[in-house]
Amino acid sequence: MKQSVSLLRSFIFMFFFFAFSVTVFGKTEITRLVCEYHTNPVGIDVVQPRLSWQLVSDAQNVTQTAYEIRVAETAAGLSKTSQQVWNSGKVESDQSVNVVYGGPEPESMKRLYWQVRVWDNSGKVSNWGEPAYWEMGILEPELWKASWITLPNEPESEDSKPAQYYRNEFSIAKTIKSARAYVTSHGLYQLFLNDEKVGDQLFTPGWTSYNKRLQYQTYDVTELLKKENAVGVVLGDGWYRGNIGWSSADGYYGNNLALLFQLKIDYSDGSSEWIVSDKNWKVKNGPMLKSDIYNGESYDARLELNGWAGTGYNESGWKSVDEIDAPKDILIAPQGVPVKAVEEIKPIEFITTPKGEIVYDMGQNMVGWVRIRMKGKAGQKVQLKFAEVLDKEGNFYTANLRSAECTDTYIFGKDGEAVYEPKFTFHGFRYLQLIGFDEVPSKEDITGVVIYSDMEPTGTFACNDEMINQLQHNIKWGQKGNFLDVPTDCPQRDERLGWTGDAQVFSMTAGYNFNVAAFYTKWMKDVATDQLENGVIPHVIPDVLKGQGGATGWADVVAVIPWSVYKIYGDTRILEESYPAITKWVAYMNKRAGDDYLWTGDSHFGDWLAFATTNSDYPGATTEKDLLATAYFYYTTTLTAKIAQIIGKPQDAEKYKQLAANIKQAFNKEFVTPNGRLVSHTQTAYVIALAFGILPDDIVDAAADYLAKDVEKFKHLTTGFLGTPILCPTLSAIGHDDLAYLLLNRKEYPSWLYPVTQGATTIWERWDGQKPDGSFQDVGMNSFNHYAYGAIGEWLYDHVAGIKVDENNPGYKKFVLAPHPGGGLTTVAASFNSVYGTIKSDWKISEGQMTYTVEVPANTSAQVVLPKAKVADVTMTDDLKSGVKQTGTDVTVAVGSGTYSFTYPMGE
C-alpha cells in the first residue's frame, strides 16, 4: 500500500513538473513543412528541392541550434535507417528555410517522404514532425510516351473558333496502387475522368512563352479510376491562339489546338501501364462555339454532348484525331501557383438603369465570371455583359474596355431551368448586365466566381481610419484581380498583359499581402526566357509585343523582383538563377550609355501617367526621361553588385560597384547643380535620386529640402508609376512623416483616397479615372483595376505599422518593429506571416499613452523601436530591460521570439 502511495505521489510530481516545465520552459514543435514553397507538391522538376519548416513554441527567445532531416520512399521507411534515401545527420545550424535536399537525384515520377526534427537553444530536441512529401514529375523528354493530337481539317476562321472535345476509353484488369495523369495542351484545357472534372485548377496549362516553355500538370487520379474508364479533355483558345496582345484571333503562338495526355498506372503486382493520347482518340466540336479571353464565351446548349466524358458513349459523328509533331523537350513542371476559383460573392443590388438595362451590382470590382441559374425556352439566346462602372447617369458603361466584348452568350437547349458558367474566359467587372431574358433572375440566382492564382494571404493592415482601411482593401483586390498566373496590368480591357514596370514597383507590397515566392519564381523564369539576345527585357512577359522592350523602370524588373523575393523570403536561388539575365541587362544599359555613363536619347515610358495638367488649379510635373534612365542604370547596377556578393562572385561585385560609382559621378555632373537642385525640378526626380542613393552626401539635405518644399507648395503628389511607389517612403526617410501623412490623408484629386471617395473597390490606373462630376478619363486608357499605385501598401506595412525587413538578414530572420504614428491615426494593427511564422505589430494611442504590442516568431529576433519614448517611462517586463537603449528620441529594445507589450507616455 505504501509503495502504491509513493508511486502515485511520484507520478503526480512528475506530471506537474512536466506541465510546469512545458509552460515555463516551453516545448518546441515543428509545423508547416513545405517544399519549394508548396505543401506536398506533386509533379515538380526541381532535382534539388528546398525544404522549409517553422518552429512553434510557447516559450520566449526560442531559436533553433540544429536540425536533422530524413528522407525515404515511404512514410513508414522514415524511421528505418536501412530504408532512408538520405539523412542529413545532425546539422549545427539555425537555418529552417530553404534547406537544400542533399540526397541522390530523385527519379522521374518518384515520391519521397521527409521529416525533420530540431534542437533548440535550451538543449531540447523536438519530436519528429509529421511526414511530408514531394513527388517528381517527368524529368526526361523521352519519358513522354504520348503523341500530340489535334482536330483534323479545322475550318479557317478570322473569328474565335469552337472548343474541341477529346475522348478515349480504356479498361483496367488489375488492382491499382497509384495513378498519375500528366497533361498539357496548346490552348487551355480541362480534364475529366469518368464524367468528373479532375482537380480544381483553372486556365491550365497556364501562360508562358509557349514555344519556349510549356507547363504540364500532374494529377493524382488513383481514386477516380474504375474497371471501365473514359477520359475526356476539352480545349479552348486561351492565350495560345485567342485574341491577345492586340493581335488577331489567327493565333499568336499557333493556329491549331493540340493535346498531350498520358496516364501512368502502377499496379499492386509491381507492373505499370500507360494510357496515352494517340491516333485512337476521337475529337469533336461541341456546345462551346467561342472561348476568348477578351471577348467571352458563346455556348449553345442545343449542341451539348451529354455523357461525352463517360464510358459507353456513342462516338458516331466524332472524328479520329491527327497526330502531329510538336516539341516535348520544352515541357516543364509548374513552379508557380495554380489559378483557382478562390471566392464567391453575391450581388448587393438589382438595378434598372435610366436606359432600362437590367444590371446587378456585385459590390466589388472582381475578376472571374458569373454562375447564373436562369429560365428560358429552347433556342432562346441570352447574354451576360460585364463592366467596371456605371456612367454619370447610372447606365451600363463599357467604353473603357476598348475592343474587348466581355460578353458571355448562352442558348437554351430546352425549355426550363439552366445553370451556366464559362470555362475559358474571365472578366474584370463589378456590374453585370443581362440581355434577352423573359424572366429576370433574382440576386440569389447569381454568384460571382472570383478567380486568381491561389496565393496564401500573408498580410493584414487595419487602422482607425475607415478610408485607409478601404484603401488597403482596394490594394489587395487589385492584386487578386491581376495575379492570374502572370502579373497583369489590368484584367478587363483588350490588354491583360504582364507589364514589367507595374510588377516591379509593386513587388514588395505584393509580398506583404500574399505569399508570392512561387508566383514570382515562375514568372522570373518567363522574364529570363523572353529576354532578347542583346539583353533587352520586353515590356510585357510573356512577350506578345514581338520584342518591344528596353524601357527604364520596366526592364529593371529583371533585378528588382529577384531582390524583393530575396529580402522577403531569404531566397538566394532566385538570385543565382536570375543573375545571367540581370548582367545581360546591365551590359545593354552600359552599351547604350557609352563612355560618359549617361543613358540618353532612347525612348522610354518615363514616369508613366504622372500627374500633369494645364489646369492651373492642379499643377503637374514631367520628369526628364534621360535622368530617370541614368538613375535606374545606377540603381540596377548597385543591386547587381549586391547580388554578386551574395551569390559568391566578389570580383563581379567589385566590377559593378565601380561601374555604379562612374554612373553616379556622371549623373551628378549632368543632372544636379552644386547646391542640390535637379534639372527636372519634380517630386519624382528628387525621390528617385534620394531613394536610389545617387546623390553625394553633401547635397542630400539640400535635395531633400527641395522635395519637401515642392510637396508643401502643392499639397498633393505629382508623381506617376515610377515616382509614386517611393514618394511616401522617401519623405519619411528624410524626416517628413508630416508630409507623407498629408499625402496619404488627402481626399481630393490627385490622391490615394480620392478614388475611395468615389466608391472604388480596387486601385485605379489614373488618379482621376472617374472625375468628381461622374465623367471619365480618356477611354483609350482608363482601367479601374490597375494595381501599380497600390504600392503605397509597402509603406503602410513597414513604416506606419512598422514591420520592416532587414536586407542584411533577409526573410525576416532578424527584423525591425518600428511604428510611426502620425496623420491622426490612433490605432494600427498589422500582421505578416513570414517564412518563420507570424509577426504582429499593434499600436494604440489613448490620452497621450502609447501601448505597443508585438509578436516575434520562433527562430527569429527583432529590434523594437518605441517612438518618442524615454527608457525610464516605458513599462515592460524585467527580462527585456537588459536589451533597452535610448537612441535619440526613441527607445530600442532587442527581443527574441515571443509576445511583448510596451506602454509609455508619448513625447512630442
DOSEZA-376550 format. One record per residue (C-alpha): residue in three letters; x, y, z. Coordinates in steps of 0.02 Angstrom, whole numbers, padded with zeros to 5 digits, always signed. Layout:
BEGIN
alaXYZ ...
***
This chain:
BEGIN
met+00000+00000+00000 lys+00140+00120+00050 gln+00231+00079-00111 ser+00074+00117-00211 val+00053+00285-00124 ser+00235+00325-00154 leu+00219+00283-00338 leu+00061+00388-00350 arg+00150+00536-00270 ser+00296+00514-00390 phe+00177+00510-00538 ile+00086+00666-00479 phe+00251+00755-00450 met+00317+00708-00623 phe+00153+00758-00705 phe+00153+00931-00627 phe+00339+00952-00656 phe+00316+00910-00840 ala+00167+01027-00855 phe+00265+01164-00766 ser+00418+01139-00875 val+00315+01147-01036 thr+00231+01307-00976 val+00387+01392-00910 phe+00525+01322-01018 gly+00416+01289-01169 lys+00401+01149-01293 thr+00464+01167-01470 glu+00366+01085-01609 ile+00382+01077-01798 thr+00245+01137-01914 arg+00212+01198-02093 leu+00330+01085-02188 val+00344+01148-02367 cys+00446+01101-02520 glu+00485+01236-02647 tyr+00353+01346-02563 his+00218+01213-02587 thr+00138+01092-02466 asn+00162+00912-02526 pro+00188+00959-02709 val+00151+00828-02842 gly+00243+00839-03007 ile+00395+00953-02984 asp+00556+00953-03085 val+00675+01036-02962 val+00803+00899-02931 gln+00875+00983-02777 pro+00716+01047-02695 arg+00723+01160-02544 leu+00638+01111-02383 ser+00569+01231-02253 trp+00481+01218-02086 gln+00426+01328-01943 leu+00457+01312-01757 val+00315+01337-01635 ser+00346+01363-01451 asp+00254+01435-01303 ala+00418+01496-01229 gln+00510+01656-01266 asn+00679+01678-01351 val+00673+01510-01438 thr+00797+01478-01577 gln+00847+01325-01674 thr+01026+01268-01647 ala+01025+01110-01753 tyr+00914+01007-01866 glu+00905+00833-01940 ile+00811+00787-02098 arg+00773+00612-02154 val+00702+00558-02322 ala+00629+00392-02379 glu+00522+00320-02518 thr+00382+00280-02396 ala+00319+00363-02239 ala+00348+00203-02142 gly+00528+00196-02205 leu+00573+00362-02124 ser+00604+00281-01956 lys+00709+00139-02029 thr+00889+00184-02066 ser+00904+00049-02198 gln+00759+00122-02297 gln+00812+00304-02292 val+00862+00383-02456 trp+00953+00522-02366 asn+00986+00578-02188 ser+01067+00745-02159 gly+01130+00693-01988 lys+01127+00822-01851 val+01173+00987-01932 glu+01225+01127-01815 ser+01127+01270-01894 asp+00984+01388-01861 gln+00928+01375-02044 ser+00747+01320-02059 val+00705+01399-02226 asn+00756+01337-02398 val+00871+01197-02340 val+00930+01109-02497 tyr+00896+00922-02511 gly+01066+00838-02516 gly+01022+00661-02564 pro+01034+00566-02729 glu+00946+00649-02876 pro+00765+00590-02873 glu+00699+00485-03015 ser+00558+00542-03128 met+00385+00516-03054 lys+00457+00460-02887 arg+00379+00515-02722 leu+00493+00549-02575 tyr+00436+00575-02395 trp+00530+00683-02272 gln+00532+00730-02090 val+00631+00850-01985 arg+00671+00871-01801 val+00764+01014-01718 trp+00865+01057-01565 asp+00829+01223-01481 asn+00936+01339-01379 ser+00882+01258-01216 gly+00962+01095-01273 lys+00798+01005-01303 val+00761+00904-01459 ser+00589+00910-01534 asn+00485+00762-01588 trp+00497+00717-01771 gly+00374+00823-01868 glu+00231+00744-01963 pro+00290+00666-02127 ala+00276+00773-02283 tyr+00320+00730-02462 trp+00362+00790-02634 glu+00339+00697-02796 met+00441+00719-02952 gly+00367+00749-03122 ile+00436+00691-03289 leu+00619+00740-03298 glu+00672+00662-03463 pro+00584+00708-03627 glu+00595+00528-03687 leu+00475+00477-03548 trp+00337+00568-03639 lys+00261+00417-03724 ala+00104+00507-03784 ser+00080+00588-03953 trp+00020+00764-03982 ile-00155+00752-04057 thr-00268+00880-04140 leu-00432+00903-04231 pro-00405+00867-04417 asn-00453+00989-04554 glu-00517+01127-04441 pro-00605+01260-04547 glu-00516+01426-04565 ser-00595+01573-04474 glu-00548+01752-04436 asp-00652+01741-04278 ser-00629+01637-04122 lys-00650+01452-04157 pro-00754+01321-04066 ala-00684+01224-03920 gln-00629+01046-03952 tyr-00683+00891-03855 tyr-00567+00740-03848 arg-00607+00569-03777 asn-00547+00391-03759 glu-00596+00236-03659 phe-00489+00103-03576 ser-00507-00045-03458 ile-00412-00095-03302 ala-00398-00277-03251 lys-00279-00266-03102 thr-00277-00191-02929 ile-00215-00011-02935 lys-00078+00050-02821 ser-00071+00228-02889 ala-00109+00325-03047 arg-00048+00492-03113 ala-00108+00592-03262 tyr+00017+00709-03348 val-00070+00835-03460 thr-00033+00989-03563 ser-00102+01073-03717 his-00088+01206-03849 gly-00231+01312-03786 leu-00317+01294-03619 tyr-00383+01127-03558 gln-00496+01046-03430 leu-00476+00862-03390 phe-00617+00740-03349 leu-00613+00559-03294 asn-00773+00459-03293 asp-00878+00617-03310 glu-00793+00701-03163 lys-00681+00854-03178 val-00506+00816-03117 gly-00435+00940-02993 asp-00484+01119-02957 gln-00354+01209-03061 leu-00412+01331-03194 phe-00331+01403-03351 thr-00211+01258-03364 pro-00077+01239-03425 gly-00051+01421-03377 trp+00031+01559-03477 thr+00213+01551-03531 ser+00303+01586-03694 tyr+00229+01426-03762 asn+00357+01399-03899 lys+00499+01403-03772 arg+00422+01342-03607 leu+00261+01245-03592 gln+00198+01188-03423 tyr+00113+01022-03392 gln+00011+00973-03239 thr+00016+00812-03137 tyr-00142+00742-03060 asp-00162+00602-02934 val-00311+00509-03008 thr-00294+00348-02908 glu-00466+00363-02829 leu-00554+00409-02991 leu-00515+00252-03090 lys-00632+00103-03110 lys-00629-00058-03210 glu-00703+00030-03361 asn-00646+00210-03386 ala-00666+00358-03500 val-00553+00509-03512 gly-00612+00673-03587 val-00520+00836-03617 val-00594+00998-03681 leu-00480+01128-03761 gly-00511+01314-03785 asp-00413+01451-03872 gly-00346+01539-03717 trp-00185+01638-03737 tyr-00118+01515-03865 arg-00221+01564-04015 gly-00354+01682-03950 asn-00355+01871-03956 ile-00204+01927-03857 gly-00085+02075-03862 trp-00186+02167-03995 ser-00157+02027-04119 ser-00299+01943-04210 ala-00375+01775-04169 asp-00262+01695-04300 gly-00156+01642-04152 tyr-00001+01722-04080 tyr+00082+01556-04038 gly-00003+01444-04165 asn-00162+01411-04263 asn-00205+01236-04203 leu-00254+01175-04032 ala-00175+01011-03976 leu-00175+00891-03830 leu-00039+00789-03746 phe-00102+00665-03615 gln-00026+00517-03529 leu-00086+00416-03382 lys+00035+00305-03287 ile-00048+00167-03185 asp+00057+00072-03059 tyr-00019-00093-03006 ser-00003-00184-02842 asp+00090-00328-02926 gly+00233-00209-02972 ser+00188-00187-03155 ser+00141-00023-03241 glu+00034+00030-03388 trp+00024+00188-03492 ile-00135+00261-03566 val-00082+00393-03692 ser-00152+00513-03819 asp-00131+00436-03992 lys-00219+00408-04157 asn-00353+00302-04072 trp-00431+00453-03985 lys-00587+00539-04051 val-00623+00725-04063 lys-00773+00837-04098 asn-00832+01015-04081 gly-00972+01041-03957 pro-01079+01173-03873 met-00937+01296-03839 leu-00940+01395-04000 lys-00813+01526-03945 ser-00699+01544-03796 asp-00596+01702-03797 ile-00510+01786-03652 tyr-00553+01962-03711 asn-00721+01934-03791 gly-00801+01799-03685 glu-00882+01631-03716 ser-01027+01577-03827 tyr-01117+01418-03775 asp-01257+01331-03869 ala-01337+01204-03753 arg-01428+01125-03901 leu-01260+01052-03950 glu-01217+00979-03781 leu-01128+00812-03783 asn-01211+00733-03632 gly-01101+00599-03557 trp-00956+00632-03677 ala-00826+00605-03540 gly-00906+00444-03478 thr-00900+00262-03530 gly-01015+00185-03659 tyr-01038+00349-03753 asn-01094+00337-03934 glu-00950+00410-04036 ser-01041+00418-04201 gly-01007+00586-04280 trp-00839+00600-04192 lys-00679+00610-04294 ser-00518+00517-04273 val-00381+00635-04216 asp-00225+00680-04312 glu-00057+00651-04230 ile+00060+00798-04252 asp+00244+00831-04223 ala+00264+00958-04083 pro+00410+00977-03962 lys+00415+00888-03795 asp+00586+00947-03739 ile+00512+01115-03690 leu+00391+01039-03565 ile+00415+01095-03386 ala+00330+01062-03220 pro+00245+01214-03144 gln+00336+01310-03007 gly+00204+01443-02986 val+00034+01450-02903 pro-00116+01372-02990 val-00265+01480-03037 lys-00421+01428-02944 ala-00596+01489-02903 val-00549+01554-02732 glu-00701+01654-02676 glu-00884+01679-02716 ile-00987+01836-02690 lys-01170+01883-02712 pro-01243+02041-02790 ile-01283+02179-02667 glu-01411+02267-02777 phe-01525+02242-02926 ile-01534+02397-03038 thr-01643+02453-03180 thr-01541+02591-03262 pro-01614+02750-03338 lys-01597+02664-03508 gly-01697+02516-03442 glu-01547+02398-03432 ile-01555+02251-03311 val-01400+02266-03204 tyr-01332+02184-03047 asp-01205+02267-02934 met-01084+02138-02863 gly-01022+02266-02737 gln-00841+02231-02783 asn-00736+02255-02939 met-00685+02074-02960 val-00606+01957-03086 gly-00686+01796-03142 trp-00861+01764-03204 val-01041+01738-03152 arg-01127+01573-03120 ile-01310+01600-03158 arg-01468+01499-03130 met-01597+01552-03258 lys-01754+01501-03352 gly-01787+01507-03537 lys-01854+01419-03691 ala-01765+01304-03811 gly-01665+01408-03935 gln-01680+01569-03832 lys-01518+01670-03833 val-01468+01770-03680 gln-01313+01873-03648 leu-01212+01921-03496 lys-01109+02080-03514 phe-00981+02145-03391 ala-00924+02319-03340 glu-00823+02401-03203 val-00928+02557-03180 leu-01091+02644-03220 asp-01085+02812-03307 lys-01136+02977-03226 glu-01318+02946-03272 gly-01312+02772-03196 asn-01308+02675-03359 phe-01200+02524-03403 tyr-01028+02585-03462 thr-00907+02485-03569 ala-00813+02614-03674 asn-00655+02591-03570 leu-00649+02407-03619 arg-00599+02463-03794 ser-00620+02319-03917 ala-00646+02184-03785 glu-00826+02123-03798 cys-00828+02048-03623 thr-00989+01954-03662 asp-01045+01777-03623 thr-01184+01709-03732 tyr-01295+01561-03690 ile-01425+01475-03798 phe-01550+01365-03707 gly-01553+01184-03761 lys-01729+01151-03694 asp-01870+01236-03601 gly-01844+01260-03416 glu-01703+01298-03295 ala-01518+01300-03335 val-01360+01338-03236 tyr-01215+01411-03334 glu-01039+01471-03306 pro-00897+01485-03433 lys-00735+01384-03436 phe-00601+01477-03533 thr-00633+01663-03512 phe-00627+01789-03371 his-00693+01964-03347 gly-00646+02112-03240 phe-00809+02185-03177 arg-00919+02249-03039 tyr-01078+02262-03140 leu-01170+02126-03237 gln-01297+02165-03372 leu-01423+02034-03430 ile-01496+02041-03606 gly-01632+01935-03685 phe-01713+01866-03527 asp-01901+01840-03515 glu-01890+01802-03330 val-01764+01906-03234 pro-01658+01803-03113 ser-01656+01853-02931 lys-01498+01907-02841 glu-01491+01734-02763 asp-01482+01658-02937 ile-01318+01748-02973 thr-01148+01708-02899 gly-00987+01799-02935 val-00845+01672-02951 val-00681+01757-02903 ile-00527+01680-02983 tyr-00342+01715-02960 ser-00179+01624-02926 asp-00215+01538-02762 met-00084+01629-02660 glu-00085+01612-02471 pro-00139+01776-02388 thr+00003+01835-02276 gly-00030+02015-02226 thr-00163+02115-02136 phe-00170+02301-02101 ala-00309+02394-02011 cys-00321+02562-01925 asn-00448+02681-01851 asp-00473+02770-02018 glu-00601+02676-02122 met-00549+02762-02284 ile-00370+02700-02263 asn-00440+02527-02223 gln-00536+02535-02387 leu-00376+02585-02475 gln-00292+02429-02406 his-00443+02327-02462 asn-00427+02402-02636 ile-00241+02362-02644 lys-00272+02179-02601 trp-00414+02160-02725 gly-00310+02243-02860 gln-00178+02111-02830 lys-00304+01970-02830 gly-00378+02028-02994 asn-00212+02045-03083 phe-00110+01898-03018 leu-00179+01766-03136 asp-00027+01657-03173 val+00064+01815-03228 pro+00055+01989-03150 thr-00054+02082-03275 asp-00081+02269-03285 cys-00271+02255-03293 pro-00399+02116-03306 gln-00540+02189-03411 arg-00496+02276-03574 asp-00410+02210-03730 glu-00240+02203-03645 arg-00217+02100-03484 leu-00030+02084-03512 gly+00117+02054-03396 trp+00183+02232-03395 thr+00352+02230-03310 gly+00351+02407-03240 asp+00190+02381-03144 ala+00257+02218-03073 gln+00424+02285-03011 val+00358+02438-02920 phe+00226+02334-02832 ser+00333+02183-02786 met+00363+02223-02603 thr+00181+02267-02571 ala+00132+02105-02659 gly+00245+02009-02541 tyr+00163+02085-02387 asn-00013+02044-02445 phe+00015+01867-02509 asn+00149+01735-02520 val+00215+01771-02694 ala+00378+01671-02685 ala+00320+01531-02801 phe+00220+01651-02910 tyr+00373+01760-02944 thr+00491+01611-02958 lys+00390+01550-03107 trp+00368+01721-03186 met+00551+01772-03171 lys+00595+01619-03273 asp+00474+01683-03403 val+00566+01850-03397 ala+00735+01768-03424 thr+00664+01658-03563 asp+00596+01805-03662 gln+00750+01915-03640 leu+00822+01962-03809 glu+00998+01914-03859 asn+01057+02094-03840 gly+00998+02097-03659 val+00833+02191-03685 ile+00690+02140-03571 pro+00524+02153-03663 his+00391+02272-03598 val+00272+02127-03564 ile+00306+01949-03506 pro+00261+01832-03588 asp+00315+01936-03736 val+00169+01955-03856 leu+00226+02126-03920 lys+00361+02048-04029 gly+00516+02106-03940 gln+00467+02283-03895 gly+00563+02322-03737 gly+00712+02401-03652 ala+00618+02537-03558 thr+00696+02604-03399 gly+00599+02559-03243 trp+00512+02420-03339 ala+00655+02309-03394 asp+00736+02330-03222 val+00608+02204-03161 val+00742+02075-03202 ala+00839+02129-03047 val+00708+02213-02937 ile+00590+02066-02913 pro+00726+01937-02876 trp+00794+02062-02749 ser+00620+02081-02671 val+00599+01892-02662 tyr+00770+01879-02580 lys+00726+02009-02450 ile+00554+01938-02410 tyr+00596+01752-02412 gly+00785+01742-02394 asp+00789+01655-02564 thr+00963+01654-02641 arg+00920+01531-02779 ile+00814+01657-02872 leu+00964+01774-02867 glu+01077+01638-02939 glu+00954+01590-03074 ser+00915+01770-03123 tyr+01096+01830-03120 pro+01139+01793-03304 ala+00986+01891-03362 ile+01022+02033-03240 thr+01201+02053-03301 lys+01146+02048-03484 trp+01025+02190-03448 val+01159+02293-03359 ala+01276+02262-03507 tyr+01142+02326-03625 met+01118+02485-03523 asn+01306+02509-03514 lys+01320+02494-03702 arg+01178+02617-03730 ala+01257+02740-03607 gly+01429+02733-03683 asp+01589+02808-03618 asp+01504+02952-03525 tyr+01393+02831-03423 leu+01238+02933-03464 trp+01092+02837-03539 thr+01017+02969-03652 gly+00919+02981-03813 asp+00821+02818-03804 ser+00632+02801-03797 his+00557+02762-03626 phe+00389+02769-03540 gly+00464+02879-03406 asp+00361+02921-03252 trp+00208+02849-03336 leu+00042+02937-03303 ala+00124+03065-03189 phe+00003+03197-03131 ala+00016+03333-03262 thr-00114+03455-03325 thr-00130+03627-03398 asn-00260+03669-03266 ser-00176+03796-03153 asp-00279+03733-03006 tyr-00193+03563-03022 pro-00010+03594-03064 gly+00087+03442-03125 ala+00261+03390-03174 thr+00354+03294-03307 thr+00522+03215-03266 glu+00660+03206-03397 lys+00673+03028-03461 asp+00862+03033-03480 leu+00877+03074-03295 leu+00765+02927-03250 ala+00857+02808-03367 thr+01027+02851-03296 ala+00961+02840-03118 tyr+00889+02667-03148 phe+01051+02616-03236 tyr+01138+02661-03072 tyr+01009+02578-02959 thr+01006+02412-03050 thr+01195+02411-03058 thr+01204+02433-02869 leu+01081+02289-02848 thr+01187+02183-02964 ala+01340+02217-02857 lys+01246+02164-02700 ile+01179+02008-02784 ala+01351+01960-02849 gln+01421+01971-02673 ile+01281+01866-02600 ile+01297+01725-02727 gly+01485+01714-02709 lys+01552+01820-02852 pro+01659+01950-02762 gln+01756+02001-02918 asp+01594+02037-03009 ala+01533+02134-02858 glu+01685+02248-02864 lys+01663+02273-03052 tyr+01483+02328-03032 lys+01523+02438-02882 gln+01649+02531-02990 leu+01526+02545-03133 ala+01396+02615-03013 ala+01522+02742-02948 asn+01556+02800-03125 ile+01370+02817-03162 lys+01344+02914-03001 gln+01480+03037-03045 ala+01410+03062-03220 phe+01231+03082-03157 asn+01277+03220-03035 lys+01382+03311-03163 glu+01241+03306-03291 phe+01080+03321-03192 val+01120+03404-03023 thr+01177+03579-02980 pro+01311+03603-02846 asn+01179+03658-02721 gly+01069+03504-02744 arg+00940+03559-02872 leu+00896+03433-03007 val+00871+03486-03188 ser+00698+03409-03177 his+00630+03500-03026 thr+00495+03370-02992 gln+00443+03261-02849 thr+00486+03106-02950 ala+00661+03166-02992 tyr+00700+03201-02810 val+00626+03042-02738 ile+00716+02936-02868 ala+00882+03022-02833 leu+00862+03013-02644 ala+00792+02837-02634 phe+00922+02766-02753 gly+01065+02847-02656 ile+01139+02926-02811 leu+01172+03098-02736 pro+01333+03146-02646 asp+01314+03154-02457 asp+01349+03341-02451 ile+01196+03387-02556 val+01070+03259-02492 asp+00998+03381-02367 ala+00976+03515-02499 ala+00890+03396-02619 ala+00779+03334-02478 asp+00732+03513-02441 tyr+00684+03544-02622 leu+00572+03390-02617 ala+00489+03442-02455 lys+00458+03618-02517 asp+00379+03552-02677 val+00257+03445-02580 glu+00221+03587-02459 lys+00188+03703-02605 phe+00066+03593-02700 lys-00001+03492-02553 his-00027+03345-02670 leu+00077+03220-02766 thr+00133+03249-02945 thr+00209+03078-02972 gly+00173+02933-03091 phe+00213+02748-03099 leu+00397+02765-03053 gly+00389+02904-02926 thr+00230+02862-02831 pro+00286+02698-02751 ile+00435+02780-02665 leu+00360+02952-02629 cys+00298+02924-02452 pro+00445+02810-02404 thr+00567+02945-02462 leu+00476+03085-02371 ser+00482+02979-02212 ala+00665+02940-02238 ile+00709+03125-02245 gly+00612+03160-02085 his+00449+03221-02159 asp+00319+03099-02096 asp+00206+03251-02085 leu+00208+03272-02274 ala+00193+03085-02307 tyr+00037+03078-02199 leu-00028+03236-02282 leu-00022+03145-02449 leu-00097+02987-02376 asn-00243+03078-02297 arg-00283+03191-02444 lys-00457+03154-02511 glu-00461+03271-02659 tyr-00391+03227-02830 pro-00249+03181-02852 ser-00228+03061-02705 trp-00244+02881-02649 leu-00406+02917-02557 tyr-00492+03013-02696 pro-00546+02850-02783 val-00609+02790-02614 thr-00722+02942-02603 gln-00789+02891-02774 gly-00834+02717-02715 ala-00682+02624-02784 thr-00655+02445-02728 thr-00489+02421-02821 ile-00342+02534-02868 trp-00364+02638-03025 glu-00245+02662-03171 arg-00266+02851-03166 trp-00283+02969-03020 asp-00443+03036-03098 gly-00514+02884-03189 gln-00683+02948-03132 lys-00697+03135-03108 pro-00795+03222-02969 asp-00937+03259-03090 gly-00953+03074-03133 ser-00873+03088-03306 phe-00724+02980-03355 gln-00545+02998-03413 asp-00487+02953-03588 val-00575+02791-03640 gly-00416+02736-03727 met-00330+02702-03562 asn-00439+02704-03407 ser-00435+02544-03306 phe-00522+02538-03138 asn-00419+02387-03083 his-00234+02428-03102 tyr-00128+02387-02951 ala+00030+02493-02980 tyr-00021+02643-02873 gly-00063+02520-02735 ala+00124+02510-02700 ile+00088+02631-02556 gly+00043+02471-02463 glu+00227+02436-02428 trp+00241+02599-02332 leu+00083+02560-02233 tyr+00156+02393-02177 asp+00338+02437-02149 his+00327+02618-02091 val+00155+02654-02020 ala+00136+02483-01940 gly+00324+02461-01928 ile+00355+02283-01991 lys+00517+02313-02083 val+00632+02188-02167 asp+00821+02197-02141 glu+00906+02159-02306 asn+01062+02103-02213 asn+00957+01969-02127 pro+00831+01925-02263 gly+00673+01827-02242 tyr+00636+01916-02077 lys+00765+01810-01986 lys+00807+01972-01897 phe+00695+02120-01925 val+00638+02287-01858 leu+00473+02332-01775 ala+00467+02521-01783 pro+00295+02602-01794 his+00274+02784-01844 pro+00114+02860-01775 gly+00050+03012-01865 gly-00083+03081-01980 gly-00218+03071-01848 leu-00206+02883-01832 thr-00230+02818-01655 thr-00236+02630-01684 val-00148+02518-01807 ala-00149+02327-01808 ala-00042+02235-01935 ser+00019+02059-01958 phe+00131+01969-02079 asn+00152+01781-02097 ser+00337+01767-02135 val+00426+01607-02183 tyr+00467+01587-01997 gly+00293+01622-01930 thr+00177+01765-01888 ile+00241+01938-01849 lys+00123+02061-01767 ser+00135+02247-01738 asp-00011+02331-01648 trp-00006+02506-01578 lys-00133+02617-01494 ile-00128+02795-01428 ser-00254+02848-01299 glu-00242+03009-01198 gly-00059+03026-01240 gln-00019+02849-01186 met+00061+02732-01314 thr+00031+02545-01300 tyr+00131+02439-01420 thr+00110+02250-01432 val+00220+02143-01542 glu+00237+01960-01586 val+00400+01883-01645 pro+00402+01705-01714 ala+00518+01569-01651 asn+00693+01560-01726 thr+00695+01747-01760 ser+00736+01906-01667 ala+00688+02087-01685 gln+00737+02262-01637 val+00585+02352-01568 val+00588+02541-01586 leu+00475+02640-01470 pro+00449+02812-01548 lys+00458+02969-01441 ala+00495+02873-01282 lys+00611+02881-01133 val+00681+02725-01054 ala+00625+02775-00880 asp+00445+02796-00938 val+00423+02630-01027 thr+00328+02492-00939 met+00392+02321-00993 thr+00438+02152-00917 asp+00601+02146-00819 asp+00682+02019-00935 leu+00686+02148-01075 lys+00772+02287-00981 ser+00948+02224-01014 gly+00919+02249-01200 val+00849+02426-01188 lys+00939+02578-01258 gln+00897+02761-01280 thr+00926+02812-01461 gly+00891+02995-01483 thr+00707+03023-01452 asp+00669+02838-01469 val+00695+02685-01361 thr+00758+02524-01441 val+00732+02352-01365 ala+00812+02191-01425 val+00690+02045-01415 gly+00687+01862-01461 ser+00533+01762-01504 gly+00375+01788-01404 thr+00238+01916-01372 tyr+00281+02080-01287 ser+00190+02236-01235 phe+00258+02411-01200 thr+00166+02559-01125 tyr+00230+02737-01105 pro+00179+02919-01120 met+00223+02981-01295 gly+00332+03134-01308 glu+00307+03273-01432 
***
